[in-house]
Amino acid sequence: MKLKSLCIIFLSFIIVSFPEGVSGQKYNPKTTTQKFASALQIINFAYVDTVSEEDLVEKAIIATLRELDPHSTYISRDDLRRANEPLTGNFEGIGISFQIYKDTLLVISPVPGGPSEKLGILAGDKIIKIDGKNIAGKHLDNNEVMDKLRGDKGTTVDVSIYRKGRRNLINYTITRNKIPINSIDAAFLSQPRIGYIKINRFSRSTMDEFHKALGDLKDVGMKDLILDLRGNSGGYLDVAIDLVDEFLGYGKLVVYTQGVSSPKRKYKSTFRGEFEGGKLVVLIDEGSASASEIVAGAIQDWDRGVIIGRRSFGKGLVQRPYYLPDSSVIRLTIARYYTPTGRCIQKPYTEGYDEYYDDLAIRLESGELTNPESINFPDSLKYYTPNDRVVYGGGGIMPDEFVPWDSTKYTDFYVDLLSKGIFNDFVLEYIDKERKDLNKKYASFQRFNQDFMIKEPIVDEFLLFSEAKGVKPDFDEYEISKLLIHSQLKALIARNLFDFQSYFQVMTSIDDGFLKALEVLENNQYFADLKIE
């Protein structure tokens, strides 16, 4: 098919695929689409070397979108499925969390309710063969493993497992099924009245997970809530709106969107809220973006809760997917979103793509992550809540209570241990040797968290291990990072013994943001002073 015909099909598809409420902009075909199609035809006809027309078109689309804004992106057909998995909330496979250690596929934990758990596969098992082929010692990588273990629901895969204490390999035939990708990392009662929920993304499963977590916490006496959105880079707009709806009374504006081709659209709260009373704290940081900022902005604008942490990322643009003829997708920015007071929190991107994504480094260099006084908002970006509190737009959500990033405990020694995987590798070996005794001694996480300590023999073993792995201990820096190192070891041991949530339950004991949230929630006067209901 001629290139010009391909371009015409492409344009027709875009026009008929515009969603309701979105109108196209006028353009001159002679200076746009026809010009581009002609350029491709000339290249195809006259260029000195053989070229791939598909590659040229793909690169042209990518370059064009990059000129628009930092969040309009192109996703190829091959990449689309994996890109969507975290947001759809599931994939199809055998249901294990794994890690490749010493070229061996180690099961960290089976997914609760998944095919592997139902067959009796256990944490600590080592997968030696897949479909009869030996994979141990074969220099595997994560993508290769996922390609072998994932597949369509209802298909099967044979695995042979080594389990400590068993002489022979154990053979399983696993029928693949839908496996949930949880968007809630942790939900637990941290104090007799205070619940904690950490959301890592806004996916299709988020609200079902949230309702279950909230209900479980209420059942054990929760009255006040810490909602942790730190590091949450966003997700679906409607899911963020539904989450805000849990906290606001009926008929309150949650957010509105507007663009040149997208008429203004308002989203309001309903009668459905399940936590409209009770004190609320929302934790944010420089990694909280998009949907996270919609939630934090609405809570702040309606004086519903206290925002604690550091200034959020500053992504106030809304994307919508448009499918191209080959099933690839353009995720195009169609609108800006505005918080209830009218704030657009999108940070500037006029200096270019690279400068935009270097923003975190710029914040660090300017001292913003450690001192809120280094942030200057002009009066033109000042807005007022119903209780006359001042809030700001123009570049992220500024918290009500600032929590500085304590860089002093992150010594070079600690960073080397983390970046070179020393913590994970040591814990995997430690658990492999001690799992039976640990399981016998600590029947529950609560018992483990209360009684287990990182004592001198473990520390000595860990430092010898790190040196053998090429990270020579610096004992002065070890003393500076001691609490962080011990907490990291204990948290990873807990995660491997119990579940993913256990990691966060251990780490909250040294988490400055979490500790500040507890302090605020226990101080009724704080809410009164901030005029927060």
C-alpha positions as CSV (number, residue, x, y, z in Angstrom):
1,M,0.0,0.0,0.0
2,K,1.3,3.5,-0.9
3,L,2.5,5.7,2.0
4,K,0.1,8.4,1.1
5,S,-2.8,5.9,1.4
6,L,-1.5,4.9,4.8
7,C,-1.5,8.5,6.0
8,I,-5.0,9.0,4.8
9,I,-6.2,5.9,6.7
10,F,-4.4,7.1,9.8
11,L,-6.1,10.6,9.6
12,S,-9.6,9.1,9.1
13,F,-9.1,6.8,12.1
14,I,-8.1,9.8,14.4
15,I,-11.1,11.9,13.3
16,V,-13.8,9.2,13.8
17,S,-12.2,8.1,17.1
18,F,-12.5,11.4,19.0
19,P,-14.5,10.8,22.2
20,E,-17.7,12.7,22.9
21,G,-17.0,16.2,24.1
22,V,-13.6,16.6,22.3
23,S,-13.5,18.7,19.1
24,G,-10.6,18.8,16.6
25,Q,-8.5,21.9,15.8
26,K,-8.5,23.3,12.2
27,Y,-5.5,22.7,10.0
28,N,-4.3,23.1,6.4
29,P,-3.7,19.7,4.8
30,K,-1.2,21.2,2.3
31,T,1.2,22.4,5.0
32,T,0.6,19.5,7.4
33,T,-0.6,16.0,6.5
34,Q,0.0,16.1,2.7
35,K,3.4,17.7,3.3
36,F,4.5,14.9,5.6
37,A,3.1,12.2,3.3
38,S,5.0,13.7,0.4
39,A,8.2,13.8,2.4
40,L,7.9,10.1,3.2
41,Q,7.2,9.3,-0.5
42,I,10.3,11.2,-1.6
43,I,12.4,9.4,0.9
44,N,10.9,6.0,-0.1
45,F,11.5,6.8,-3.8
46,A,14.9,8.5,-3.9
47,Y,16.9,7.9,-0.7
48,V,20.5,6.5,-1.2
49,D,20.0,3.5,1.3
50,T,17.2,1.1,2.2
51,V,15.1,2.5,5.0
52,S,12.3,1.2,7.2
53,E,9.2,3.3,6.6
54,E,7.7,1.9,9.8
55,D,10.7,3.0,11.9
56,L,10.7,6.5,10.3
57,V,7.0,7.0,11.0
58,E,7.3,5.8,14.6
59,K,10.3,8.1,15.3
60,A,8.5,11.0,13.7
61,I,5.5,10.4,15.9
62,I,7.7,10.2,19.0
63,A,9.6,13.4,18.1
64,T,6.3,15.3,17.4
65,L,4.7,14.3,20.7
66,R,7.9,15.4,22.5
67,E,7.5,18.9,21.1
68,L,4.0,19.2,22.6
69,D,4.5,18.5,26.3
70,P,6.4,16.0,28.5
71,H,3.5,13.7,29.1
72,S,2.1,13.0,25.5
73,T,3.7,9.7,24.6
74,Y,3.7,7.0,22.0
75,I,3.4,3.3,23.0
76,S,4.1,0.6,20.4
77,R,1.8,-2.4,20.1
78,D,4.4,-4.7,21.6
79,D,4.9,-2.5,24.6
80,L,1.2,-1.7,25.2
81,R,0.2,-4.7,27.1
82,R,2.9,-4.4,29.7
83,A,2.4,-0.6,30.0
84,N,-1.3,-1.2,30.8
85,E,-0.9,-4.0,33.3
86,P,-0.2,-1.8,36.3
87,L,-3.3,0.2,35.6
88,T,-5.7,-2.6,34.6
89,G,-4.8,-4.3,37.9
90,N,-4.0,-7.8,36.6
91,F,-2.0,-9.9,34.3
92,E,-2.1,-13.6,33.3
93,G,0.5,-16.0,34.7
94,I,1.3,-18.4,37.5
95,G,1.2,-15.9,40.4
96,I,4.6,-15.7,42.2
97,S,6.9,-12.9,43.3
98,F,10.4,-13.9,42.4
99,Q,14.0,-12.8,42.4
100,I,16.9,-14.0,40.4
101,Y,19.8,-14.8,42.7
102,K,23.0,-16.5,41.7
103,D,21.4,-17.4,38.3
104,T,18.6,-19.2,40.2
105,L,14.9,-18.3,40.1
106,L,13.9,-17.9,43.8
107,V,10.3,-17.7,44.9
108,I,9.9,-14.7,47.3
109,S,6.3,-15.5,47.8
110,P,3.3,-16.9,46.0
111,V,0.5,-14.5,45.3
112,P,-2.4,-15.2,47.7
113,G,-5.1,-17.1,46.0
114,G,-3.1,-17.5,42.8
115,P,-2.4,-20.7,40.9
116,S,1.0,-21.4,42.5
117,E,-0.2,-20.9,46.1
118,K,-3.2,-23.3,45.5
119,L,-0.7,-26.0,44.4
120,G,1.5,-25.6,47.5
121,I,4.4,-23.7,46.1
122,L,6.2,-21.9,49.0
123,A,8.4,-18.9,49.7
124,G,12.0,-20.1,49.4
125,D,11.4,-22.6,46.6
126,K,13.8,-22.6,43.7
127,I,12.5,-23.1,40.2
128,I,15.1,-25.3,38.4
129,K,13.2,-26.3,35.2
130,I,10.5,-24.7,33.1
131,D,8.8,-27.0,30.6
132,G,11.5,-29.6,31.1
133,K,14.4,-27.2,30.3
134,N,17.0,-26.5,32.9
135,I,17.1,-22.7,33.7
136,A,19.5,-22.7,36.7
137,G,22.8,-21.1,36.0
138,K,21.7,-19.8,32.6
139,H,22.2,-16.0,33.2
140,L,18.5,-15.3,33.3
141,D,17.0,-11.8,33.3
142,N,13.6,-10.7,34.6
143,N,12.0,-10.2,31.1
144,E,13.1,-13.7,30.0
145,V,11.5,-15.3,33.1
146,M,8.3,-13.4,32.7
147,D,8.1,-14.5,29.1
148,K,8.4,-18.1,30.2
149,L,5.9,-18.0,33.1
150,R,3.3,-15.6,31.8
151,G,0.8,-16.7,29.2
152,D,-2.9,-16.8,28.4
153,K,-5.4,-17.8,31.1
154,G,-6.1,-21.5,30.9
155,T,-2.7,-22.5,29.4
156,T,-0.3,-24.6,31.4
157,V,3.4,-24.6,32.3
158,D,5.5,-27.3,33.9
159,V,8.0,-26.3,36.6
160,S,10.4,-28.4,38.6
161,I,11.2,-27.0,42.1
162,Y,14.0,-27.6,44.5
163,R,12.9,-27.4,48.2
164,K,15.3,-27.5,51.0
165,G,15.1,-30.8,52.9
166,R,13.7,-32.7,49.9
167,R,16.1,-35.0,48.0
168,N,14.3,-34.9,44.6
169,L,12.8,-32.0,42.6
170,I,9.1,-31.5,43.0
171,N,7.2,-31.3,39.7
172,Y,4.1,-29.1,39.2
173,T,1.8,-28.4,36.3
174,I,0.5,-24.9,36.8
175,T,-2.6,-23.6,35.0
176,R,-2.2,-19.9,34.3
177,N,-4.9,-17.5,35.5
178,K,-5.5,-13.8,36.1
179,I,-3.1,-12.5,38.7
180,P,-3.9,-9.3,40.6
181,I,-1.4,-6.4,40.7
182,N,-2.2,-4.7,44.0
183,S,-2.3,-1.0,44.1
184,I,-2.3,-0.9,47.9
185,D,1.1,-1.8,49.4
186,A,0.0,-1.8,53.0
187,A,-3.0,-1.3,55.2
188,F,-2.8,-1.7,59.0
189,L,-3.7,-0.2,62.4
190,S,-0.6,1.7,63.6
191,Q,-2.2,2.9,66.9
192,P,-5.4,1.9,68.6
193,R,-7.4,4.5,66.6
194,I,-5.1,5.4,63.7
195,G,-5.2,3.4,60.4
196,Y,-2.6,3.6,57.6
197,I,-3.2,2.9,53.9
198,K,-0.5,3.2,51.3
199,I,-1.6,3.4,47.6
200,N,1.1,3.0,44.9
201,R,-1.0,3.8,41.9
202,F,-4.6,4.5,40.8
203,S,-5.6,1.4,38.9
204,R,-8.9,-0.3,38.0
205,S,-8.7,-2.4,41.2
206,T,-7.8,0.5,43.6
207,M,-11.3,1.2,44.9
208,D,-12.1,-2.4,45.5
209,E,-8.9,-2.7,47.4
210,F,-9.5,0.5,49.3
211,H,-13.0,-0.4,50.4
212,K,-11.8,-3.7,51.7
213,A,-8.8,-2.1,53.6
214,L,-11.0,0.7,55.0
215,G,-13.7,-1.8,56.1
216,D,-11.1,-4.1,57.8
217,L,-9.5,-1.2,59.6
218,K,-12.9,0.1,60.8
219,D,-13.7,-3.4,62.1
220,V,-10.6,-3.2,64.4
221,G,-11.4,0.3,65.7
222,M,-9.9,2.8,63.3
223,K,-11.2,6.4,63.8
224,D,-8.5,8.4,62.0
225,L,-6.6,7.7,58.8
226,I,-3.1,8.3,57.3
227,L,-3.4,8.0,53.5
228,D,0.1,7.6,52.0
229,L,0.5,8.8,48.4
230,R,4.3,9.3,48.5
231,G,5.9,8.0,45.3
232,N,2.4,7.5,43.7
233,S,2.9,8.8,40.1
234,G,-0.9,8.7,39.3
235,G,-3.2,6.6,37.1
236,Y,-6.8,6.9,36.2
237,L,-8.5,10.2,36.7
238,D,-11.9,8.7,37.6
239,V,-10.3,6.5,40.2
240,A,-8.8,9.5,41.9
241,I,-12.2,11.2,41.8
242,D,-13.8,8.1,43.4
243,L,-11.2,8.1,46.2
244,V,-11.8,11.8,47.0
245,D,-15.5,11.0,47.1
246,E,-14.9,8.7,50.1
247,F,-13.8,11.8,52.2
248,L,-16.1,14.6,51.1
249,G,-19.8,15.3,51.6
250,Y,-22.4,15.4,48.8
251,G,-22.1,17.9,45.9
252,K,-18.6,19.2,46.4
253,L,-16.4,19.9,43.4
254,V,-13.5,17.4,43.3
255,V,-11.8,18.6,40.1
256,Y,-12.5,20.1,36.7
257,T,-10.7,19.7,33.4
258,Q,-10.5,21.9,30.4
259,G,-8.5,22.2,27.2
260,V,-8.7,24.0,23.8
261,S,-10.5,21.0,22.3
262,S,-12.0,19.7,25.5
263,P,-14.9,21.7,27.0
264,K,-14.8,22.4,30.7
265,R,-16.1,19.4,32.7
266,K,-16.8,19.4,36.4
267,Y,-16.6,16.3,38.7
268,K,-18.5,16.4,42.0
269,S,-18.8,14.2,45.1
270,T,-21.7,11.9,45.7
271,F,-23.5,10.4,48.7
272,R,-21.2,7.4,48.7
273,G,-18.4,8.6,51.0
274,E,-17.4,6.0,53.7
275,F,-14.9,8.2,55.6
276,E,-16.5,11.7,55.6
277,G,-15.8,12.0,59.4
278,G,-12.6,11.3,61.3
279,K,-9.3,13.1,61.1
280,L,-7.4,12.6,57.8
281,V,-3.7,13.1,56.9
282,V,-2.4,12.7,53.4
283,L,1.3,12.1,52.9
284,I,2.9,13.4,49.7
285,D,6.4,14.0,48.3
286,E,8.2,15.0,45.1
287,G,7.2,11.6,43.6
288,S,3.4,12.2,44.1
289,A,2.0,13.2,40.7
290,S,-1.2,13.5,38.7
291,A,-4.0,11.6,40.2
292,S,-2.2,11.8,43.6
293,E,-2.2,15.5,43.3
294,I,-5.9,15.6,42.4
295,V,-6.6,13.8,45.7
296,A,-4.3,15.9,47.8
297,G,-5.5,19.1,46.1
298,A,-9.2,18.4,46.8
299,I,-8.6,17.4,50.4
300,Q,-6.6,20.6,51.0
301,D,-8.9,22.9,49.1
302,W,-12.0,21.7,51.1
303,D,-10.1,21.9,54.5
304,R,-10.9,18.2,54.9
305,G,-7.5,17.0,56.1
306,V,-3.8,17.9,56.6
307,I,-1.3,17.5,53.8
308,I,2.1,16.4,55.1
309,G,5.5,16.0,53.4
310,R,7.2,17.9,50.5
311,R,5.9,19.7,47.4
312,S,4.5,17.2,45.0
313,F,5.7,16.6,41.4
314,G,3.4,19.1,39.6
315,K,1.7,17.2,36.8
316,G,-1.6,18.9,36.0
317,L,-2.2,17.5,32.5
318,V,-4.8,14.8,31.5
319,Q,-4.0,12.2,28.9
320,R,-6.3,10.1,26.8
321,P,-5.3,7.0,24.7
322,Y,-5.9,7.1,20.9
323,Y,-5.4,3.9,19.0
324,L,-3.5,3.9,15.7
325,P,-4.2,1.5,12.8
326,D,-1.5,-1.0,13.9
327,S,-2.9,-1.2,17.5
328,S,-0.1,1.1,18.9
329,V,-1.3,4.0,21.0
330,I,-0.8,7.7,21.4
331,R,-1.5,8.9,24.9
332,L,-2.3,12.5,24.2
333,T,-2.7,15.4,26.6
334,I,-6.2,16.7,26.0
335,A,-6.8,19.0,29.0
336,R,-5.4,20.5,32.2
337,Y,-7.0,19.8,35.5
338,Y,-7.9,22.3,38.2
339,T,-8.4,21.8,41.9
340,P,-11.7,23.0,43.5
341,T,-10.2,26.5,44.3
342,G,-9.2,26.8,40.6
343,R,-5.5,25.9,41.0
344,C,-3.6,24.4,38.0
345,I,-0.7,22.7,39.7
346,Q,1.2,21.8,36.4
347,K,4.8,23.0,36.7
348,P,6.3,24.9,33.7
349,Y,7.7,22.9,30.8
350,T,8.6,25.8,28.5
351,E,12.4,25.2,29.0
352,G,12.2,21.8,27.3
353,Y,11.9,18.1,28.0
354,D,15.2,17.5,29.7
355,E,14.9,20.5,32.0
356,Y,11.4,19.3,33.0
357,Y,12.6,15.9,34.1
358,D,15.7,17.4,35.8
359,D,13.4,19.2,38.2
360,L,14.0,16.9,41.1
361,A,17.8,17.4,40.9
362,I,17.2,21.2,40.7
363,R,15.0,21.0,43.9
364,L,17.8,19.1,45.6
365,E,20.5,21.5,44.6
366,S,18.4,24.5,45.6
367,G,17.8,23.1,49.1
368,E,14.0,22.8,48.6
369,L,13.9,19.2,49.9
370,T,15.4,20.2,53.2
371,N,14.1,23.8,53.6
372,P,10.7,25.0,52.7
373,E,11.9,28.6,52.8
374,S,13.7,28.1,49.5
375,I,10.3,27.7,47.7
376,N,8.9,31.1,46.5
377,F,5.3,31.3,45.1
378,P,4.3,34.6,43.6
379,D,1.1,36.2,44.8
380,S,-0.5,35.6,41.4
381,L,-0.6,31.8,42.3
382,K,-2.3,32.4,45.7
383,Y,-5.7,30.9,46.3
384,Y,-8.0,30.7,49.3
385,T,-9.9,27.7,50.8
386,P,-13.5,28.1,52.2
387,N,-11.8,28.6,55.7
388,D,-9.5,31.4,54.2
389,R,-6.4,29.2,54.3
390,V,-3.8,30.2,51.7
391,V,-2.9,27.5,49.1
392,Y,-0.8,27.8,46.0
393,G,-0.9,26.7,42.3
394,G,1.6,26.7,39.6
395,G,3.9,23.7,40.4
396,G,2.6,20.9,42.6
397,I,0.8,20.8,45.9
398,M,2.6,22.5,48.8
399,P,2.0,20.6,52.1
400,D,0.5,22.2,55.2
401,E,3.3,20.6,57.2
402,F,6.7,20.3,55.7
403,V,8.9,17.2,56.4
404,P,12.5,17.7,55.3
405,W,14.5,15.0,53.6
406,D,17.2,13.9,56.0
407,S,20.1,13.3,53.7
408,T,22.6,12.9,56.6
409,K,21.8,9.3,57.3
410,Y,22.2,8.3,53.6
411,T,26.0,7.8,53.7
412,D,28.0,6.6,50.7
413,F,28.3,3.2,52.4
414,Y,24.6,2.9,52.8
415,V,23.9,4.0,49.2
416,D,26.5,1.4,47.9
417,L,24.8,-1.4,49.9
418,L,21.4,-0.4,48.4
419,S,22.5,0.2,44.8
420,K,24.5,-3.0,44.6
421,G,21.7,-5.2,46.0
422,I,23.7,-6.2,49.1
423,F,20.7,-6.0,51.4
424,N,18.5,-8.2,49.2
425,D,21.2,-10.8,48.5
426,F,22.2,-11.1,52.2
427,V,18.6,-11.5,53.4
428,L,17.9,-14.1,50.8
429,E,20.9,-16.2,52.0
430,Y,20.0,-15.5,55.6
431,I,16.4,-16.6,55.2
432,D,17.4,-19.7,53.2
433,K,19.5,-20.8,56.2
434,E,17.2,-19.7,59.0
435,R,13.6,-19.9,57.6
436,K,12.7,-23.0,59.6
437,D,13.9,-21.7,62.9
438,L,12.4,-18.2,62.3
439,N,9.0,-19.6,61.4
440,K,9.0,-21.7,64.5
441,K,10.0,-18.8,66.7
442,Y,7.8,-16.1,65.2
443,A,4.4,-17.4,64.4
444,S,3.0,-13.9,63.6
445,F,4.3,-10.6,62.3
446,Q,3.3,-8.9,65.5
447,R,5.5,-11.3,67.5
448,F,8.4,-10.8,65.1
449,N,8.2,-7.0,65.1
450,Q,8.1,-6.9,68.9
451,D,10.9,-9.4,69.6
452,F,13.2,-9.7,66.6
453,M,16.4,-7.5,66.8
454,I,19.3,-7.1,64.4
455,K,22.0,-8.2,66.9
456,E,25.8,-8.2,66.6
457,P,26.2,-11.7,65.1
458,I,23.9,-10.7,62.2
459,V,25.7,-7.4,61.7
460,D,29.1,-9.1,61.7
461,E,27.8,-11.6,59.1
462,F,26.3,-8.8,57.0
463,L,29.5,-6.7,57.0
464,L,31.6,-9.7,56.0
465,F,29.1,-10.5,53.3
466,S,29.2,-6.9,52.0
467,E,33.0,-6.9,51.8
468,A,33.0,-10.2,49.9
469,K,30.6,-8.6,47.4
470,G,32.9,-5.6,46.9
471,V,31.4,-3.1,49.3
472,K,34.1,-2.5,51.9
473,P,32.6,-1.5,55.3
474,D,33.3,2.1,56.4
475,F,32.7,1.9,60.2
476,D,32.3,5.6,60.7
477,E,29.6,5.7,58.0
478,Y,28.1,2.5,59.4
479,E,27.5,4.3,62.7
480,I,25.8,7.2,61.0
481,S,23.5,4.9,59.0
482,K,23.2,2.3,61.7
483,L,19.5,2.7,62.4
484,L,18.6,2.8,58.7
485,I,20.7,-0.3,57.9
486,H,19.3,-2.3,60.8
487,S,15.7,-1.3,59.9
488,Q,16.2,-2.2,56.3
489,L,17.5,-5.6,57.2
490,K,14.7,-6.3,59.6
491,A,12.1,-5.0,57.2
492,L,13.4,-7.3,54.3
493,I,13.5,-10.3,56.6
494,A,9.9,-9.6,57.6
495,R,8.8,-9.2,54.0
496,N,10.4,-12.6,53.1
497,L,8.9,-14.3,56.2
498,F,5.4,-12.8,56.1
499,D,4.2,-10.5,53.3
500,F,5.0,-7.3,51.4
501,Q,3.0,-5.2,53.9
502,S,5.3,-6.2,56.7
503,Y,8.2,-4.3,55.1
504,F,6.3,-1.0,55.5
505,Q,5.1,-1.8,59.1
506,V,8.8,-2.2,60.1
507,M,10.0,0.9,58.3
508,T,7.3,3.2,59.7
509,S,9.3,3.2,63.0
510,I,12.0,5.4,61.4
511,D,9.8,7.2,58.8
512,D,9.8,10.9,59.5
513,G,6.7,11.6,57.4
514,F,4.7,8.8,59.2
515,L,5.9,9.9,62.6
516,K,4.9,13.5,61.9
517,A,1.4,12.3,60.8
518,L,1.0,10.5,64.1
519,E,2.0,13.7,66.0
520,V,-0.5,15.8,64.0
521,L,-3.3,13.3,64.5
522,E,-2.8,13.2,68.2
523,N,-3.0,17.0,68.4
524,N,-6.6,18.2,68.1
525,Q,-5.4,21.8,68.5
526,Y,-3.4,21.5,65.3
527,F,-6.5,20.8,63.3
528,A,-8.3,23.7,65.0
529,D,-5.4,26.1,64.3
530,L,-5.4,25.2,60.6
531,K,-9.2,25.6,60.5
532,I,-9.6,22.0,59.3
533,E,-12.9,20.3,60.1
